[in-house]
Amino acid sequence: MKIDWKHLFNWEISKVYRPVKAVQSGVHGYMVAVEYKFHGKEELFFSVEDERMYTTYVNPETAAHECYEAYVKHQERQMGRNVARVR
């Protein structure tokens, strides 16, 4: 197995997918997918049955939208840094 040392710590986001309704292992919820440039795709699942989430968020849909917005802001900051490096 060859390790790609150049991109090992580069978690640059290439795309963030909007929250969608999803079913995972028979549990309903919302899915947010984040695609990284060098590390593939990560899917975050916010379950309707997870009661611990209700202490912080109103519902899983709100949690998924806030997660989506956080990743979009993170991606925008990365793009801003990349533009500043080119200048």
N, C-alpha and C positions, 0 to 999 in steps of 0.2 A: 504494500500500500504506500503510495507516494503522497506526502502531505504538501499541499500548495501553501507554502509559508507566506507568499506574497499577499494572498487574499484571506488568510486564516482569520484575521481580526477585522476584516472589512465587511461590516454588516450594512452596506448601503442598500437602501430600499429602492426597488425599481417600480413597484406598483402596489397600491393598497385597494382592495376590493370592498365595496360598500357592504354593510350588514344585510344578510338575507336570512329568511326563515329556513331552518334546517332540522332534520331529525337524525340523531346520532345514537345508535344502540337503543332505539325505541324511545328516546327522550327528546322532546321538542325543545327548541331554543333558537338562538341566533348565531350565525357564523360570520366572522370577520377573517378574511385571508390577507396575508401580507407576503409579497414576493420580494425576496432579496436578490441582489445582483449575482452573488457568488454562492449563496447557501440554499437556494431553492425556495419553496413555498412553506409558510407556516399558517396553520388554521387555528384560530382561537374560537372556542365554543362557549357560549353563555347559556346555560341551562335554565329552563323555566322552573325546574324543581329544586334549584339551589337556593335554599332559604337564607344562607349567610349573605348573599348578595343584596338582599333587601335592606340590610342595615346601612349600606353605603349608597346604593342606587335605588331608584323608585321601582324599576323592573329590569329584567334582562335586556329588553330592547334599548332602554336608555343606556345601560352599561355598554352594549355593543356599539351604539352611536358615539359615546364618549371615547371609547377605545379607538374607533375609526378616526375620529377627529384628532386624537393625540398622535396617531401614526402619520396622518396627513401633515400635521404641523412639523413633525420630526423629519419627514421627507422634504418639506419646503426648506427647512434649515439646512439640510444636507445639500440641496441644490444651490442654495445661496453660498455656502462655503465653497462648493466646487466652482462656481462662477468667479468668486473672489480669488481663487487659486490661479485661474486662467489669466486673469488680468495682470 
